[in-house]
């Protein structure tokens, strides 16, 4: 009988034993191939899952940048009853108004800050109300200050919006009406567009005006309006800044008001 030396087992075996050994080798090889295929499949699934997670992480939305200015929640022209603050004025140097502005004491007695070089055009009366105007060199940007007679700032703006009391041009469009009741004194603000600034008799034709009309109760207990006018075509930020700066430095006549601190 022929015997064969099995090197793996280091022994001599016969033909039958050799066939058994070959069968075992074949079985082990099949198992190894199956295990390798299973491992490859697992790695492929893991790779796909990681790729999906990575893409999902990449597409996660960035942190929301919230607007500083409140927007009306009921669409254009809706009244907004809210507790809010005024737009921020530009930073002020130590002991003075913001850069580009100067503090003035008007002939009517009140103090406010206006852009340097602006002209006071005198006083105009509308229904017994004295209106003080300041404007730039060509009259396309304006600031008005006047006292109002209604019992509250909000009531004053509602009166202004009443067409039976204050007629409007065809191009008038209210943008927002906001009641501001969280400060030490009541205030309200109206923003609108108009093709005719009726209270500004010598104003040039700019097409459409953007107006920020802020009415408030001052330290003397009286109600005032500070309104800024400017062309809608160059954006709306200029008017907001004009009003914010004028309000920060506003002080009624014959009233002791502290100097605003550095902004």
NORWOWO-V842861 format. One record per residue. PSI is psi in degrees with one decimal (none if undefined). Layout:
psi->PSI
psi->PSI
//
This chain:
psi->132.6
psi->132.5
psi->144.4
psi->139.8
psi->119.8
psi->109.3
psi->-34.9
psi->-41.5
psi->-6.2
psi->54.3
psi->160.0
psi->132.9
psi->158.6
psi->178.4
psi->-42.2
psi->-42.0
psi->-37.1
psi->-39.1
psi->-38.2
psi->-42.3
psi->-42.7
psi->-38.9
psi->-41.0
psi->-41.1
psi->-43.8
psi->-42.0
psi->-43.2
psi->-39.5
psi->-40.4
psi->-43.4
psi->-40.4
psi->-41.6
psi->-41.1
psi->-42.5
psi->-39.7
psi->-42.5
psi->-40.6
psi->-40.1
psi->-41.6
psi->-41.7
psi->-42.5
psi->-43.8
psi->-37.6
psi->-43.7
psi->-41.5
psi->-40.7
psi->-41.7
psi->-42.4
psi->-40.8
psi->-40.6
psi->-42.0
psi->-41.9
psi->-42.3
psi->-42.7
psi->-40.6
psi->-40.0
psi->-39.2
psi->-34.8
psi->5.7
psi->138.8
psi->142.4
psi->160.6
psi->138.6
psi->133.5
psi->108.5
psi->141.5
psi->140.9
psi->-27.5
psi->131.8
psi->141.8
psi->143.6
psi->137.4
psi->-4.4
psi->19.2
psi->167.8
psi->139.5
psi->-5.3
psi->148.1
psi->144.0
psi->110.8
psi->110.4
psi->156.5
psi->106.4
psi->172.0
psi->165.7
psi->164.4
psi->147.0
psi->136.7
psi->158.8
psi->156.2
psi->142.8
psi->139.6
psi->163.1
psi->121.2
psi->17.9
psi->174.1
psi->172.7
psi->159.8
psi->132.1
psi->-3.7
psi->159.9
psi->148.6
psi->131.4
psi->146.6
psi->112.0
psi->159.2
psi->-23.7
psi->-6.0
psi->-19.2
psi->159.0
psi->144.4
psi->174.6
psi->133.7
psi->159.8
psi->142.7
psi->134.4
psi->-2.5
psi->153.1
psi->136.7
psi->122.5
psi->6.5
psi->-174.4
psi->136.6
psi->142.9
psi->132.2
psi->113.0
psi->41.0
psi->-0.2
psi->128.3
psi->122.7
psi->126.3
psi->129.5
psi->135.9
psi->141.4
psi->162.4
psi->-173.2
psi->-32.3
psi->5.5
psi->7.9
psi->-9.9
psi->132.3
psi->154.8
psi->127.9
psi->144.5
psi->131.0
psi->160.3
psi->143.6
psi->155.9
psi->-13.8
psi->159.4
psi->-24.0
psi->157.3
psi->-41.1
psi->-42.5
psi->-35.5
psi->-42.4
psi->-35.1
psi->-37.1
psi->-43.4
psi->-36.7
psi->-13.9
psi->110.5
psi->-24.8
psi->-22.6
psi->-36.7
psi->95.3
psi->145.0
psi->156.3
psi->168.0
psi->-23.8
psi->7.4
psi->134.5
psi->118.5
psi->133.3
psi->-46.3
psi->151.3
psi->116.8
psi->128.2
psi->127.0
psi->101.9
psi->14.8
psi->-2.9
psi->-175.3
psi->-23.4
psi->149.7
psi->150.4
psi->163.7
psi->154.4
psi->135.4
psi->132.3
psi->139.4
psi->168.1
psi->145.6
psi->150.0
psi->0.4
psi->116.5
psi->88.9
psi->-30.3
psi->-0.2
psi->88.0
psi->-34.5
psi->17.5
psi->142.1
psi->167.8
psi->110.7
psi->6.4
psi->-94.7
psi->129.6
psi->141.3
psi->129.2
psi->132.3
psi->112.5
psi->106.0
psi->123.8
psi->139.7
psi->161.0
psi->125.7
psi->-176.8
psi->-23.5
psi->3.4
psi->-2.6
psi->160.8
psi->136.3
psi->161.2
psi->134.8
psi->114.7
psi->133.7
psi->137.8
psi->141.2
psi->161.9
psi->132.1
psi->-28.3
psi->-26.2
psi->17.6
psi->176.2
psi->-2.0
psi->-34.1
psi->-44.4
psi->-38.1
psi->-41.5
psi->-41.3
psi->-47.3
psi->-44.6
psi->-41.9
psi->-42.6
psi->-41.7
psi->-39.9
psi->-33.1
psi->3.4
psi->136.6
psi->126.7
psi->164.5
psi->147.0
psi->33.9
psi->137.8
psi->108.5
psi->139.6
psi->149.7
psi->134.3
psi->142.9
psi->176.9
psi->136.8
psi->none
//
